Amino acid sequence: MGLLEDARNIQRLDPAAKSLVEVVLLYPGFHVLLFHRAAHWLYCHKRFFLARMVSQWGRGFTGIEIHPGAKIGRCLFIDHGMGIVFGETAEIGDNCTIYHQVTLGGTGKDTGKRHPTIGNNVLIGAGAKILGPVYIGDNSRIAAGSVVLQNLPANCTAAGVPANVVRINGAKVNPADDLNQQDVPNVLPTKLAELESRIGRLEVADQDLPPVPKKDAP
């Protein structure tokens, strides 16, 4: 029932999917879940070599690399999928949508729990990188190309490098159900404007300072 539920969820969310048969036979986002179910079962039963072998088969077949230790909830929709990487201690909740070239990776500085934990109903845009043992709250949305290095609250939208929360509890619809990413605010112009304003204030303040007296030469 779990895999059938996953396939039906992909068909529901992807407007390009014409039938359930198409999803089952042709979608790498579904195929990688098959490989991961087997690899994760082997991993949990301490068959680590076999688990990694199955996960590498899945990587070669789909272009999606999921470590067998990663935990994935119900109804994960991986759209396109090429270039996705999930680390060993990554955890993903239910009903999440993840686009291609997303990384749930580590920073290289942590031990034990090294990878992100994603809540329920989260959307992660193409090319986003979430690094370290951070937590992403339920119903959040991460804009394409963002780099997340800190925890994010529930019901928020984050964007930028590094990512900042640009919207929280402000959307009229559940952001994880809204696949339109074109209305995500661009935080770079705002940051540049703030920086330019700050430089201007510093220049004015510098002009108001009294001149520094020159020391007489010895």
DRENBA-531808 format. One line per 2 residues: their letters; for each residue x, y, z of N, C-alpha, C. Coordinates in steps of 0.02 Angstrom, whole numbers. Layout:
BEGIN
a) X:Y:Z:X:Y:Z:X:Y:Z; ...;
This chain:
BEGIN
mg) 42:-61:0:0:0:0:43:63:0; 102:60:34:145:119:39:170:142:-29;
ll) 196:96:-69:222:115:-135:167:136:-182; 109:104:-178:53:124:-219:30:194:-200;
ed) 31:208:-135:13:276:-111:63:327:-138; 127:309:-137:179:354:-163:167:369:-237;
ar) 152:316:-276:140:324:-348:79:368:-361; 27:358:-325:-34:398:-334:-21:471:-314;
ni) 20:482:-264:37:550:-243:76:586:-298; 123:550:-330:161:580:-385:115:598:-442;
qr) 69:553:-459:21:567:-513:-22:627:-497; -41:635:-434:-84:691:-413:-47:757:-418;
ld) 18:757:-400:55:820:-396:87:841:-462; 102:793:-506:136:810:-568:86:817:-625;
pa) 75:877:-650:27:886:-704:47:851:-769; 111:832:-774:134:797:-835:119:722:-833;
ak) 102:696:-775:89:625:-768:20:608:-797; 18:567:-849:-45:551:-882:-81:492:-851;
sl) -44:448:-817:-75:389:-789:-31:361:-734; -61:318:-692:-24:285:-639:28:237:-668;
ve) 12:206:-723:60:160:-756:122:198:-778; 112:258:-805:169:299:-826:215:314:-767;
vv) 186:331:-710:225:346:-650:266:285:-628; 233:227:-625:266:166:-601:322:144:-647;
ll) 312:151:-712:360:125:-760:415:174:-780; 400:239:-777:445:288:-808:473:341:-761;
yp) 450:346:-700:470:402:-657:528:383:-611; 586:414:-619:643:399:-574:629:415:-502;
gf) 587:466:-489:570:483:-420:533:427:-385; 496:387:-423:463:328:-394:512:270:-390;
hv) 551:260:-443:598:203:-444:647:206:-386; 672:267:-369:721:272:-316:691:253:-248;
ll) 625:263:-241:593:242:-179:593:166:-172; 586:131:-228:590:58:-228:660:36:-203;
fh) 711:65:-233:779:48:-213:791:65:-139; 766:123:-119:780:145:-50:743:101:1;
ra) 683:80:-15:648:36:32:689:-27:46; 716:-57:-7:757:-117:1:822:-102:37;
ah) 855:-47:17:919:-30:47:911:-12:121; 858:24:138:847:44:207:831:-17:251;
wl) 794:-65:224:780:-126:262:845:-163:277; 889:-169:228:953:-201:238:996:-163:289;
yc) 994:-96:285:1032:-55:331:1008:-65:403; 943:-66:412:915:-75:480:931:-144:508;
hk) 943:-192:464:962:-260:485:1037:-270:483; 1074:-214:482:1147:-214:486:1182:-251:429;
rf) 1149:-253:372:1180:-279:312:1207:-220:272; 1257:-187:300:1278:-122:276:1307:-124:205;
fl) 1346:-175:190:1375:-179:123:1321:-189:71; 1275:-237:84:1221:-249:37:1176:-187:30;
ar) 1164:-154:86:1123:-93:85:1154:-40:40; 1219:-30:47:1252:21:6:1254:-1:-67;
mv) 1261:-65:-79:1262:-89:-148:1195:-76:-182; 1140:-89:-147:1074:-77:-176:1063:-2:-188;
sq) 1085:39:-140:1077:111:-149:1118:137:-207; 1176:108:-219:1217:129:-276:1186:107:-342;
wg) 1154:49:-342:1115:29:-401:1061:81:-416; 1027:102:-363:975:153:-372:1004:218:-398;
rg) 1063:237:-373:1095:298:-397:1112:293:-471; 1138:236:-492:1156:228:-562:1095:226:-607;
ft) 1040:200:-582:979:192:-622:939:257:-627; 942:299:-574:898:358:-571:935:424:-569;
gi) 1000:424:-552:1035:487:-543:1021:520:-476; 988:484:-431:970:509:-364:1008:468:-312;
ei) 1046:501:-269:1086:466:-220:1056:474:-150; 1029:419:-124:1000:419:-57:1037:367:-16;
hp) 1070:390:37:1105:342:80:1054:295:112; 1070:231:117:1021:183:145:1000:198:216;
ga) 1039:238:252:1020:255:321:969:311:325; 958:348:272:911:404:273:840:379:286;
ki) 801:419:323:732:401:339:685:445:299; 639:412:264:592:447:219:521:430:239;
gr) 479:481:246:410:471:265:366:453:206; 301:460:215:251:442:165:248:496:110;
cl) 234:473:50:215:517:-6:268:571:-21; 330:550:-28:382:596:-51:378:602:-126;
fi) 372:664:-150:370:678:-222:437:708:-242; 478:668:-276:542:691:-304:529:706:-377;
dh) 529:771:-395:514:790:-464:579:795:-504; 582:761:-559:642:756:-602:696:716:-565;
gm) 724:743:-513:767:704:-469:841:704:-483; 863:717:-542:934:712:-559:977:755:-513;
gi) 1029:725:-486:1076:762:-445:1057:769:-372; 1003:738:-350:983:742:-280:1029:698:-237;
vf) 1046:724:-176:1087:686:-129:1057:692:-59; 1044:635:-27:1021:634:43:1073:597:84;
ge) 1098:627:137:1148:596:179:1121:543:226; 1166:510:261:1149:452:301:1100:467:357;
ta) 1106:523:391:1062:538:448:1007:588:429; 997:598:365:941:641:343:875:609:359;
ei) 826:650:377:758:626:391:709:672:355; 660:642:321:611:679:283:542:658:306;
gd) 499:706:321:432:692:345:385:671:290; 320:676:303:269:655:256:250:711:208;
nc) 230:691:148:201:737:98:248:794:79; 311:779:69:359:830:49:370:828:-27;
ti) 390:885:-54:406:891:-125:477:917:-132; 519:881:-169:589:899:-176:607:898:-250;
yh) 635:953:-274:654:958:-345:727:937:-355; 748:936:-418:813:911:-436:870:954:-408;
qv) 928:920:-401:990:951:-377:986:977:-306; 942:949:-267:938:967:-196:986:923:-156;
tl) 1021:952:-107:1065:915:-64:1043:923:9; 1033:866:41:1024:864:114:1090:836:141;
gg) 1138:879:152:1206:857:165:1233:879:233; 1296:864:244:1330:883:305:1378:940:293;
tg) 1404:966:348:1453:1021:345:1524:995:350; 1532:932:370:1599:905:382:1624:919:452;
kd) 1586:955:492:1608:973:559:1569:936:614; 1514:904:595:1471:873:644:1484:797:647;
tg) 1467:768:704:1470:696:712:1402:671:735; 1391:606:726:1325:579:745:1272:602:697;
kr) 1225:640:722:1173:669:679:1204:726:639; 1216:713:575:1254:760:533:1213:794:479;
hp) 1152:770:467:1114:792:410:1046:820:431; 1011:855:386:950:890:405:892:844:422;
ti) 845:872:460:780:841:473:727:886:442; 688:858:397:636:897:361:568:878:389;
gn) 528:928:407:462:914:433:413:891:380; 349:893:396:296:872:351:276:929:304;
nv) 254:911:244:226:960:196:275:1015:177; 338:997:169:390:1045:152:405:1042:77;
li) 415:1099:45:435:1103:-24:505:1131:-28; 550:1097:-64:619:1120:-72:632:1130:-146;
ga) 647:1191:-166:655:1209:-236:719:1182:-266; 723:1183:-332:780:1156:-369:845:1188:-348;
ga) 896:1146:-337:963:1171:-323:974:1194:-252; 924:1188:-209:933:1210:-139:980:1162:-102;
ki) 1019:1189:-57:1065:1150:-16:1048:1162:58; 1034:1108:94:1021:1112:166:1075:1071:199;
lg) 1116:1104:240:1177:1074:265:1179:1074:341; 1200:1017:368:1208:1011:440:1145:983:474;
pv) 1148:972:539:1091:942:576:1038:994:593; 1014:1030:542:964:1082:552:894:1052:546;
yi) 845:1088:572:776:1065:569:735:1114:528; 697:1088:480:652:1129:438:581:1115:461;
gd) 546:1166:485:480:1157:513:427:1137:461; 371:1112:486:316:1090:443:291:1147:399;
ns) 268:1128:339:235:1174:293:280:1231:268; 345:1222:272:391:1274:250:408:1265:176;
ri) 434:1318:147:454:1317:77:522:1350:70; 567:1317:35:634:1341:25:643:1357:-49;
aa) 662:1418:-65:666:1440:-134:724:1406:-170; 717:1401:-235:769:1371:-277:836:1406:-268;
gs) 890:1367:-264:956:1395:-259:977:1419:-190; 934:1411:-140:950:1435:-73:999:1388:-38;
vv) 1035:1415:11:1080:1375:52:1058:1385:125; 1032:1332:155:1005:1336:223:1057:1307:271;
lq) 1076:1348:321:1126:1328:370:1101:1333:442; 1037:1350:450:1009:1357:517:937:1331:518;
nl) 912:1320:578:843:1296:585:794:1346:555; 739:1319:528:686:1362:502:621:1345:537;
pa) 581:1394:554:517:1381:589:465:1353:541; 411:1330:569:356:1305:529:322:1361:491;
nc) 290:1344:435:248:1390:397:287:1451:371; 348:1441:351:388:1498:327:412:1486:256;
ta) 435:1539:224:469:1536:160:539:1565:171; 590:1528:148:659:1550:156:691:1555:87;
ag) 735:1605:79:769:1615:15:836:1648:28; 883:1636:-18:947:1671:-16:1005:1627:1;
vp) 1065:1657:-3:1128:1623:13:1168:1667:61; 1170:1651:125:1132:1598:158:1058:1616:163;
an) 1016:1567:172:944:1578:171:920:1616:232; 873:1661:220:838:1697:273:763:1687:265;
vv) 727:1690:320:654:1685:318:627:1749:288; 590:1744:232:563:1803:199:487:1806:205;
ri) 457:1753:231:385:1753:241:369:1701:293; 323:1717:339:302:1669:389:229:1681:406;
ng) 191:1629:404:119:1632:418:84:1685:376; 113:1701:317:83:1754:277:50:1730:214;
ak) 59:1668:195:31:1643:132:-42:1625:143; -81:1637:89:-153:1622:92:-167:1547:85;
vn) -119:1511:56:-128:1439:48:-69:1404:80; -77:1340:93:-22:1299:119:36:1302:69;
pa) 94:1329:89:148:1337:41:173:1272:12; 167:1217:49:190:1153:22:144:1126:-32;
dd) 83:1153:-36:37:1131:-88:38:1178:-148; 74:1234:-143:78:1283:-197:144:1273:-234;
ln) 141:1244:-294:201:1228:-331:228:1287:-370; 194:1346:-367:217:1405:-402:272:1438:-361;
qq) 334:1436:-387:390:1466:-351:408:1535:-378; 369:1562:-425:387:1625:-456:375:1685:-411;
dv) 333:1677:-359:318:1733:-316:362:1735:-254; 415:1695:-252:460:1697:-195:500:1762:-196;
pn) 500:1800:-142:536:1864:-142:611:1854:-154; 641:1901:-190:713:1901:-202:745:1945:-149;
vl) 782:1914:-102:808:1952:-46:872:1990:-63; 905:1975:-119:969:2007:-135:962:2082:-146;
pt) 913:2106:-187:907:2179:-195:894:2215:-129; 855:2183:-85:842:2214:-20:905:2220:22;
kl) 944:2166:22:1007:2168:60:1055:2220:32; 1060:2225:-34:1104:2274:-65:1081:2345:-50;
ae) 1015:2356:-50:989:2422:-34:1004:2441:38; 997:2392:84:1012:2405:154:1086:2421:162;
le) 1129:2384:127:1201:2396:131:1219:2465:104; 1190:2484:47:1203:2549:18:1181:2606:64;
sr) 1123:2597:96:1098:2647:143:1145:2653:203; 1169:2597:228:1214:2599:285:1279:2633:268;
ig) 1306:2619:208:1368:2652:187:1358:2727:181; 1299:2748:154:1285:2819:149:1283:2853:217;
rl) 1252:2820:267:1249:2850:334:1319:2855:365; 1360:2805:353:1429:2807:379:1469:2862:347;
ev) 1459:2873:281:1495:2927:248:1475:2995:274; 1410:3004:287:1386:3068:315:1415:3078:385;
ad) 1413:3025:425:1440:3030:493:1514:3045:492; 1550:3018:444:1622:3030:439:1636:3102:422;
qd) 1593:3133:381:1603:3203:362:1591:3250:421; 1550:3230:468:1535:3272:526:1588:3268:581;
lp) 1633:3221:576:1684:3214:627:1735:3270:621; 1761:3295:678:1813:3348:675:1876:3320:644;
pv) 1914:3362:610:1976:3338:579:2026:3316:633; 2064:3267:616:2115:3242:663:2176:3287:658;
pk) 2198:3316:714:2257:3361:711:2320:3324:689; 2359:3359:649:2421:3329:624:2475:3338:677;
kd) 2515:3287:684:2571:3290:731:2630:3326:697; 2663:3366:737:2722:3401:710:2778:3352:698;
ap) 2812:3363:642:2867:3318:626:2923:3329:676; 2958:3276:696:3013:3283:744:3071:3323:715;
